[in-house]
Amino acid sequence: MTPRLLDPLTLLAFPASCDLCRTPLRSDHRWSLTLPHRVCRECLRQAMDRAGAPAWRLGEMAARALLWYEGPTVAWVRGIKEGDARGLLADLAALWPQAPLALPVDCLLVPVPADPLRRRQRGGDHVRELARLWGRTWHRPVASLLRRQGGVKQQGLTAAERRRNLADQYRARPLTSGWRGRPLALIDDVCTTGSTLSLCRDLLTAEGLEVRAALTLASAPHPGLRADRLCELDLAEVHEGLGS
């Protein structure tokens, strides 16, 4: 990722602030402005640190997230979800130029589908686009193997409530015999309690697919998720398990 420079005189004439933390940018921050978006040096460092963080375990599934869904990052990711900052999606995806887990070459990237109504309101499906971006970069095929019908929003629900709410919303699409037995990685925007990813894993496993990993744009620092579902792993252990 090549930083895009901004002339210090431009910053003096048109004061700017970091898109993430809203800190005013000074002329000596010019080299830390990146892509078409304004990101201060500290926020960029934190994003890159997160991109190199260890893997987690979500049940029996290895999981990684690019960013923590907290603080100013929430507004950034929400902008992508709502379509106001969709251009940021490619920029964030580029922070993982290589797959963060050792995915087999025939591993399918399967996006978790958005609610149809919200997809129409937002003008597209950002999770599917995220999967396509990573698929092109990592040379992995993308397959839409899940479908979703409308339902109640997940915000504010507990893990148990989220799972009950989601149970009737997601279905596996009819599969051809060629898909069965293929390894896959689920792709989603935000992991909050792990309920959606766990449900999707169960649906696809029941269809004969092997769900090996979950990769998300962000993960909420949910206490239960950190304590019960996500634990730090040695990357060598994860790579060994995924590559077998």
C-alpha atoms as a printed R data frame, in Angstrom:
    type eleno elety resid chain resno       x       y      z
1   ATOM     1    CA   MET     A     1   0.000   0.000  0.000
2   ATOM     2    CA   THR     A     2   1.633   3.253 -1.123
3   ATOM     3    CA   PRO     A     3   0.854   6.348  0.995
4   ATOM     4    CA   ARG     A     4  -0.597   9.233 -0.956
5   ATOM     5    CA   LEU     A     5   1.143  12.504 -0.144
6   ATOM     6    CA   LEU     A     6  -0.675  15.763  0.463
7   ATOM     7    CA   ASP     A     7   1.082  19.086  0.111
8   ATOM     8    CA   PRO     A     8   1.510  20.775  3.541
9   ATOM     9    CA   LEU     A     9   0.251  24.062  2.031
10  ATOM    10    CA   THR     A    10  -2.991  22.284  1.178
11  ATOM    11    CA   LEU     A    11  -3.410  21.247  4.799
12  ATOM    12    CA   LEU     A    12  -2.827  24.818  5.932
13  ATOM    13    CA   ALA     A    13  -5.405  26.178  3.500
14  ATOM    14    CA   PHE     A    14  -7.910  23.379  3.999
15  ATOM    15    CA   PRO     A    15  -7.576  21.915  7.538
16  ATOM    16    CA   ALA     A    16  -8.324  18.218  7.654
17  ATOM    17    CA   SER     A    17  -8.908  15.691 10.396
18  ATOM    18    CA   CYS     A    18  -8.360  11.968 10.628
19  ATOM    19    CA   ASP     A    19 -11.305   9.984  9.286
20  ATOM    20    CA   LEU     A    20 -11.007   7.611 12.247
21  ATOM    21    CA   CYS     A    21 -10.129   9.569 15.370
22  ATOM    22    CA   ARG     A    22 -11.023  13.082 14.109
23  ATOM    23    CA   THR     A    23  -7.694  14.459 15.304
24  ATOM    24    CA   PRO     A    24  -6.710  17.569 13.285
25  ATOM    25    CA   LEU     A    25  -3.928  16.753 10.839
26  ATOM    26    CA   ARG     A    26  -0.848  18.955 10.771
27  ATOM    27    CA   SER     A    27   1.442  19.557  7.822
28  ATOM    28    CA   ASP     A    28   4.023  17.159  9.280
29  ATOM    29    CA   HIS     A    29   1.420  14.367  9.048
30  ATOM    30    CA   ARG     A    30   1.320  14.590  5.270
31  ATOM    31    CA   TRP     A    31   3.114  11.290  4.646
32  ATOM    32    CA   SER     A    32   0.637   9.378  6.848
33  ATOM    33    CA   LEU     A    33  -2.360  10.351  4.739
34  ATOM    34    CA   THR     A    34  -3.244   7.264  2.790
35  ATOM    35    CA   LEU     A    35  -5.197   6.528 -0.375
36  ATOM    36    CA   PRO     A    36  -8.094   8.924 -1.024
37  ATOM    37    CA   HIS     A    37  -8.889   8.980  2.693
38  ATOM    38    CA   ARG     A    38  -7.340  10.911  5.558
39  ATOM    39    CA   VAL     A    39  -5.896   8.685  8.253
40  ATOM    40    CA   CYS     A    40  -3.419   9.873 10.874
41  ATOM    41    CA   ARG     A    41  -0.171   8.065 11.529
42  ATOM    42    CA   GLU     A    42  -1.363   6.526 14.814
43  ATOM    43    CA   CYS     A    43  -4.625   5.155 13.375
44  ATOM    44    CA   LEU     A    44  -2.790   3.735 10.389
45  ATOM    45    CA   ARG     A    45  -0.256   2.095 12.712
46  ATOM    46    CA   GLN     A    46  -3.044   0.552 14.784
47  ATOM    47    CA   ALA     A    47  -4.750  -0.745 11.641
48  ATOM    48    CA   MET     A    48  -1.535  -2.310 10.406
49  ATOM    49    CA   ASP     A    49  -0.818  -3.802 13.838
50  ATOM    50    CA   ARG     A    50  -4.282  -5.346 13.803
51  ATOM    51    CA   ALA     A    51  -3.682  -6.718 10.321
52  ATOM    52    CA   GLY     A    52  -0.731  -8.678 11.704
53  ATOM    53    CA   ALA     A    53  -2.407  -9.854 14.905
54  ATOM    54    CA   PRO     A    54  -2.588 -13.543 15.953
55  ATOM    55    CA   ALA     A    55  -5.490 -15.784 14.984
56  ATOM    56    CA   TRP     A    56  -8.464 -16.675 17.169
57  ATOM    57    CA   ARG     A    57 -10.592 -19.745 17.618
58  ATOM    58    CA   LEU     A    58 -14.338 -19.425 17.157
59  ATOM    59    CA   GLY     A    59 -15.541 -22.776 18.391
60  ATOM    60    CA   GLU     A    60 -13.654 -25.228 16.168
61  ATOM    61    CA   MET     A    61 -13.140 -22.579 13.512
62  ATOM    62    CA   ALA     A    62 -10.032 -20.422 13.168
63  ATOM    63    CA   ALA     A    63 -11.035 -16.748 12.944
64  ATOM    64    CA   ARG     A    64  -9.375 -13.426 12.194
65  ATOM    65    CA   ALA     A    65 -10.566  -9.821 12.066
66  ATOM    66    CA   LEU     A    66  -8.793  -6.893 10.473
67  ATOM    67    CA   LEU     A    67  -9.937  -4.263 12.994
68  ATOM    68    CA   TRP     A    68 -11.504  -3.959 16.422
69  ATOM    69    CA   TYR     A    69 -15.066  -2.655 16.148
70  ATOM    70    CA   GLU     A    70 -14.740  -0.022 18.835
71  ATOM    71    CA   GLY     A    71 -14.078   3.690 19.255
72  ATOM    72    CA   PRO     A    72 -13.797   5.732 16.060
73  ATOM    73    CA   THR     A    73 -13.459   2.599 13.915
74  ATOM    74    CA   VAL     A    74 -17.201   2.005 14.429
75  ATOM    75    CA   ALA     A    75 -18.129   5.065 12.357
76  ATOM    76    CA   TRP     A    76 -15.693   4.025  9.630
77  ATOM    77    CA   VAL     A    77 -17.145   0.526  9.299
78  ATOM    78    CA   ARG     A    78 -20.706   1.805  9.560
79  ATOM    79    CA   GLY     A    79 -19.984   4.185  6.706
80  ATOM    80    CA   ILE     A    80 -19.010   1.193  4.598
81  ATOM    81    CA   LYS     A    81 -22.115  -0.738  5.678
82  ATOM    82    CA   GLU     A    82 -24.427   2.158  4.828
83  ATOM    83    CA   GLY     A    83 -22.726   2.914  1.528
84  ATOM    84    CA   ASP     A    84 -21.455   6.386  2.506
85  ATOM    85    CA   ALA     A    85 -17.798   5.295  2.558
86  ATOM    86    CA   ARG     A    86 -17.866   2.278  0.271
87  ATOM    87    CA   GLY     A    87 -14.568   3.372 -1.263
88  ATOM    88    CA   LEU     A    88 -12.870   2.514  2.021
89  ATOM    89    CA   LEU     A    89 -13.696  -1.151  1.559
90  ATOM    90    CA   ALA     A    90 -10.974  -1.732 -1.030
91  ATOM    91    CA   ASP     A    91  -8.517   0.235  1.101
92  ATOM    92    CA   LEU     A    92  -9.165  -1.923  4.142
93  ATOM    93    CA   ALA     A    93  -9.097  -5.137  2.128
94  ATOM    94    CA   ALA     A    94  -5.649  -4.131  0.874
95  ATOM    95    CA   LEU     A    95  -4.290  -4.287  4.428
96  ATOM    96    CA   TRP     A    96  -4.309  -8.070  3.965
97  ATOM    97    CA   PRO     A    97  -2.340  -8.497  0.709
98  ATOM    98    CA   GLN     A    98  -2.062 -12.191  1.553
99  ATOM    99    CA   ALA     A    99  -4.583 -14.489  3.196
100 ATOM   100    CA   PRO     A   100  -4.132 -14.107  6.993
101 ATOM   101    CA   LEU     A   101  -4.600 -17.842  7.440
102 ATOM   102    CA   ALA     A   102  -3.178 -20.672  5.355
103 ATOM   103    CA   LEU     A   103  -6.241 -21.306  3.208
104 ATOM   104    CA   PRO     A   104  -5.943 -24.215  0.734
105 ATOM   105    CA   VAL     A   105  -5.773 -23.186 -2.917
106 ATOM   106    CA   ASP     A   106  -9.230 -24.667 -3.567
107 ATOM   107    CA   CYS     A   107 -10.744 -22.963 -0.503
108 ATOM   108    CA   LEU     A   108 -14.002 -21.164 -1.256
109 ATOM   109    CA   LEU     A   109 -14.641 -17.698  0.176
110 ATOM   110    CA   VAL     A   110 -18.312 -17.626  1.185
111 ATOM   111    CA   PRO     A   111 -19.827 -14.225  2.054
112 ATOM   112    CA   VAL     A   112 -22.472 -14.029  4.760
113 ATOM   113    CA   PRO     A   113 -25.412 -12.399  2.927
114 ATOM   114    CA   ALA     A   114 -27.019  -9.166  4.062
115 ATOM   115    CA   ASP     A   115 -30.718  -8.725  4.714
116 ATOM   116    CA   PRO     A   116 -32.416  -8.228  1.295
117 ATOM   117    CA   LEU     A   117 -34.203  -5.016  2.333
118 ATOM   118    CA   ARG     A   118 -31.058  -3.440  3.751
119 ATOM   119    CA   ARG     A   119 -29.106  -4.581  0.706
120 ATOM   120    CA   ARG     A   120 -31.532  -2.682 -1.537
121 ATOM   121    CA   GLN     A   121 -31.442   0.360  0.754
122 ATOM   122    CA   ARG     A   122 -27.648   0.389  0.752
123 ATOM   123    CA   GLY     A   123 -27.328  -0.146 -2.969
124 ATOM   124    CA   GLY     A   124 -25.423  -3.401 -2.801
125 ATOM   125    CA   ASP     A   125 -23.877  -6.067 -0.611
126 ATOM   126    CA   HIS     A   126 -20.593  -4.855  0.880
127 ATOM   127    CA   VAL     A   127 -19.744  -8.277  2.358
128 ATOM   128    CA   ARG     A   128 -19.988  -9.925 -1.049
129 ATOM   129    CA   GLU     A   129 -17.775  -7.180 -2.447
130 ATOM   130    CA   LEU     A   130 -15.289  -7.737  0.392
131 ATOM   131    CA   ALA     A   131 -15.172 -11.439 -0.481
132 ATOM   132    CA   ARG     A   132 -14.594 -10.576 -4.139
133 ATOM   133    CA   LEU     A   133 -11.750  -8.197 -3.257
134 ATOM   134    CA   TRP     A   134 -10.006 -10.794 -1.131
135 ATOM   135    CA   GLY     A   135 -10.759 -13.514 -3.666
136 ATOM   136    CA   ARG     A   136  -9.046 -11.586 -6.453
137 ATOM   137    CA   THR     A   137  -6.088 -10.687 -4.235
138 ATOM   138    CA   TRP     A   138  -5.566 -14.164 -2.773
139 ATOM   139    CA   HIS     A   139  -6.560 -16.081 -5.930
140 ATOM   140    CA   ARG     A   140  -9.352 -17.930 -4.165
141 ATOM   141    CA   PRO     A   141 -12.812 -18.607 -5.655
142 ATOM   142    CA   VAL     A   142 -15.881 -16.871 -4.209
143 ATOM   143    CA   ALA     A   143 -19.183 -18.726 -3.906
144 ATOM   144    CA   SER     A   144 -22.522 -17.393 -2.640
145 ATOM   145    CA   LEU     A   145 -23.672 -20.549 -0.881
146 ATOM   146    CA   LEU     A   146 -25.955 -18.848  1.652
147 ATOM   147    CA   ARG     A   147 -29.191 -16.922  1.303
148 ATOM   148    CA   ARG     A   148 -31.004 -14.730  3.789
149 ATOM   149    CA   GLN     A   149 -34.521 -13.460  4.232
150 ATOM   150    CA   GLY     A   150 -35.540 -10.410  6.259
151 ATOM   151    CA   GLY     A   151 -35.566 -10.319 10.032
152 ATOM   152    CA   VAL     A   152 -35.162  -8.266 13.179
153 ATOM   153    CA   LYS     A   153 -31.949  -6.252 13.608
154 ATOM   154    CA   GLN     A   154 -29.284  -7.843 15.781
155 ATOM   155    CA   GLN     A   155 -28.171  -4.746 17.692
156 ATOM   156    CA   GLY     A   156 -28.662  -4.995 21.455
157 ATOM   157    CA   LEU     A   157 -29.428  -8.730 21.516
158 ATOM   158    CA   THR     A   158 -27.536 -11.266 23.607
159 ATOM   159    CA   ALA     A   159 -25.718 -14.176 21.973
160 ATOM   160    CA   ALA     A   160 -28.644 -16.532 22.690
161 ATOM   161    CA   GLU     A   161 -31.182 -14.000 21.392
162 ATOM   162    CA   ARG     A   162 -29.106 -13.398 18.265
163 ATOM   163    CA   ARG     A   163 -28.970 -17.101 17.473
164 ATOM   164    CA   ARG     A   164 -32.746 -17.520 17.893
165 ATOM   165    CA   ASN     A   165 -33.344 -14.427 15.777
166 ATOM   166    CA   LEU     A   166 -31.064 -15.686 13.024
167 ATOM   167    CA   ALA     A   167 -32.236 -19.303 12.988
168 ATOM   168    CA   ASP     A   168 -35.062 -18.674 10.498
169 ATOM   169    CA   GLN     A   169 -33.226 -16.069  8.418
170 ATOM   170    CA   TYR     A   170 -30.353 -18.048  6.902
171 ATOM   171    CA   ARG     A   171 -30.486 -21.033  4.591
172 ATOM   172    CA   ALA     A   172 -27.880 -22.915  2.570
173 ATOM   173    CA   ARG     A   173 -28.447 -22.696 -1.167
174 ATOM   174    CA   PRO     A   174 -28.918 -25.956 -3.104
175 ATOM   175    CA   LEU     A   175 -25.460 -27.330 -3.806
176 ATOM   176    CA   THR     A   176 -24.137 -29.280 -6.753
177 ATOM   177    CA   SER     A   177 -22.152 -32.404 -6.003
178 ATOM   178    CA   GLY     A   178 -18.963 -30.573 -6.992
179 ATOM   179    CA   TRP     A   179 -19.186 -28.256 -3.977
180 ATOM   180    CA   ARG     A   180 -19.434 -30.969 -1.341
181 ATOM   181    CA   GLY     A   181 -16.237 -31.699  0.501
182 ATOM   182    CA   ARG     A   182 -14.666 -28.375 -0.501
183 ATOM   183    CA   PRO     A   183 -12.969 -26.373  2.281
184 ATOM   184    CA   LEU     A   184 -14.290 -22.861  2.769
185 ATOM   185    CA   ALA     A   185 -13.821 -19.669  4.763
186 ATOM   186    CA   LEU     A   186 -16.762 -17.524  5.810
187 ATOM   187    CA   ILE     A   187 -16.491 -13.776  5.121
188 ATOM   188    CA   ASP     A   188 -18.464 -11.180  7.114
189 ATOM   189    CA   ASP     A   189 -18.239  -7.520  8.040
190 ATOM   190    CA   VAL     A   190 -18.469  -7.559 11.858
191 ATOM   191    CA   CYS     A   191 -18.247 -10.378 14.392
192 ATOM   192    CA   THR     A   192 -20.037  -9.351 17.597
193 ATOM   193    CA   THR     A   193 -20.881 -12.519 19.502
194 ATOM   194    CA   GLY     A   194 -20.043 -15.111 16.858
195 ATOM   195    CA   SER     A   195 -23.672 -16.234 16.542
196 ATOM   196    CA   THR     A   196 -24.043 -15.474 12.835
197 ATOM   197    CA   LEU     A   197 -20.771 -17.135 11.865
198 ATOM   198    CA   SER     A   198 -21.517 -20.178 14.018
199 ATOM   199    CA   LEU     A   199 -24.991 -20.561 12.502
200 ATOM   200    CA   CYS     A   200 -23.674 -20.251  8.951
201 ATOM   201    CA   ARG     A   201 -20.952 -22.784  9.730
202 ATOM   202    CA   ASP     A   202 -23.547 -25.270 10.995
203 ATOM   203    CA   LEU     A   203 -25.760 -24.803  7.917
204 ATOM   204    CA   LEU     A   204 -22.895 -25.390  5.495
205 ATOM   205    CA   THR     A   205 -21.443 -28.271  7.493
206 ATOM   206    CA   ALA     A   206 -24.840 -29.987  7.321
207 ATOM   207    CA   GLU     A   207 -24.583 -29.733  3.511
208 ATOM   208    CA   GLY     A   208 -21.287 -31.601  3.482
209 ATOM   209    CA   LEU     A   209 -18.935 -28.606  3.280
210 ATOM   210    CA   GLU     A   210 -15.865 -28.192  5.456
211 ATOM   211    CA   VAL     A   211 -15.859 -24.767  7.121
212 ATOM   212    CA   ARG     A   212 -12.280 -24.127  8.171
213 ATOM   213    CA   ALA     A   213 -12.096 -20.409  8.942
214 ATOM   214    CA   ALA     A   214 -13.921 -17.112  9.358
215 ATOM   215    CA   LEU     A   215 -12.498 -13.763  8.262
216 ATOM   216    CA   THR     A   216 -14.157 -10.461  9.108
217 ATOM   217    CA   LEU     A   217 -13.572  -6.801  8.541
218 ATOM   218    CA   ALA     A   218 -13.946  -6.076 12.259
219 ATOM   219    CA   SER     A   219 -14.648  -7.770 15.568
220 ATOM   220    CA   ALA     A   220 -16.423  -6.213 18.531
221 ATOM   221    CA   PRO     A   221 -14.567  -6.618 21.837
222 ATOM   222    CA   HIS     A   222 -17.562  -8.458 23.302
223 ATOM   223    CA   PRO     A   223 -16.570  -9.782 26.770
224 ATOM   224    CA   GLY     A   224 -18.232 -13.145 26.242
225 ATOM   225    CA   LEU     A   225 -16.706 -13.491 22.808
226 ATOM   226    CA   ARG     A   226 -13.224 -12.773 24.074
227 ATOM   227    CA   ALA     A   227 -13.532 -15.023 27.089
228 ATOM   228    CA   ASP     A   228 -15.476 -17.966 25.689
229 ATOM   229    CA   ARG     A   229 -15.160 -18.007 21.912
230 ATOM   230    CA   LEU     A   230 -11.985 -16.216 20.874
231 ATOM   231    CA   CYS     A   231  -8.626 -17.216 22.275
232 ATOM   232    CA   GLU     A   232  -5.163 -16.385 21.038
233 ATOM   233    CA   LEU     A   233  -3.553 -19.135 18.978
234 ATOM   234    CA   ASP     A   234  -0.089 -19.778 17.742
235 ATOM   235    CA   LEU     A   235  -0.203 -19.002 14.003
236 ATOM   236    CA   ALA     A   236   1.980 -22.001 13.207
237 ATOM   237    CA   GLU     A   237  -0.628 -24.216 14.879
238 ATOM   238    CA   VAL     A   238  -3.427 -22.628 12.876
239 ATOM   239    CA   HIS     A   239  -1.544 -22.893  9.588
240 ATOM   240    CA   GLU     A   240  -0.754 -26.533 10.249
241 ATOM   241    CA   GLY     A   241  -4.388 -27.314 11.013
242 ATOM   242    CA   LEU     A   242  -5.784 -25.440  7.994
243 ATOM   243    CA   GLY     A   243  -3.267 -26.789  5.572
244 ATOM   244    CA   SER     A   244  -3.851 -30.431  6.447
